[in-house]
Amino acid sequence: MKIRSNHSPINQLIWLLSPFITCTYLSSCGLNSKSSGSDRIQRQTFSIDPPVEYHLSDPNCQQSNTRLALNSANIWHWEGLSVVNSPTQLSNTNSDQSLNSQIVSETMFGGHNRRTCYNPDITQGYCLDENRQISNYYIKEKAKPLKICRNDFNYPRESYEGIALTTIHYLNNSAINYQRIMGQLLPKVSLQIMPMFETLYLNTKDKHGKARNLSVWTTDNLSYSASSKSILVLPQQSSTSEKYNKFWESSFVLAHELGHHVESVHYKHVFRSMGLKWSPGFHRFIDMEAMRTG
């Protein structure tokens, strides 16, 4: 989209953030939408089904120390109700210690994060530890740097490499728009590909009233973390992955997530002065103490 030069910088910034401003109408915020292809978009899900298990297409590459400039790759994108795959030029994208670009400082894949909840009611929307404080995730399995060793290659659609290249392409395009509008570079983000987030509820009750432990997985969404300046591409739940489109194949959804980063870069201090903290799970700035005390 060409931007007219007589637009003021602030108006052009509003244009850039329009995906963020209108997110209440979009599935990427966990709501239904009637936009093209949206009948196959799934809202954010907390699933008792384990997430899809993704794979490395080129596992031997992860041991390489070669620096590779990536000029092109096959990228998945939406065209109406269809998803197509086509060769696409990449902008300032490289692989050395990990996949990176003008907007992505590093790309990590996998990893397993878990938190334990001592409040048995999973409908409460928050997780309390044994001291009735908000329970935080701990790392059960570390994520690993993702490297790419093949230029101009068609990686499988649900491989870590294919997902990362598609995601980074759309983030690059949004970062180029930001630079064109603002006349400056946007600080980089870390890209997390398919991290697992497990919430373990202790002593919940099944339909027969019998106590059990229940694992709930965060799936079918993308998320932004202001504290780590990361964009997370979350896995789909295994039982419905073939039914719905993939969020990371939407240029709009990736622009939306980068919009959260723009908001954090420019306005985080304002929200913090009001006692608000960014919540990746709730997808907004919230009062964590008010959430805990009700």
Secondary structure, DSSP 4 states (H G I P E B T S, - for coil): -PPPTTS-HHHHHHHHTHHHHTGGGSGGGTS---STTGGG----EEESSPBP--B-S-GGGGG----EEEEEEEEEEEETTEEEEEEEEEEEEEESSSEE-SSEEEEEE--EEEEEE----GGGSS-B-TTSSBPPPEEEE--EE-----SS----TTBHHHHHHHHHHHHHHHHHHHHHHHSSPPPPEEEEES-EEEEEEEEEE-TTS-EEEEEEEEES-EEEETTTTEEEEPPPBTTTTTTS--GGG-HHHHHHHHHHHHHHHHHHHHHHHTT-EEETTTTEEE-HHHHHH-
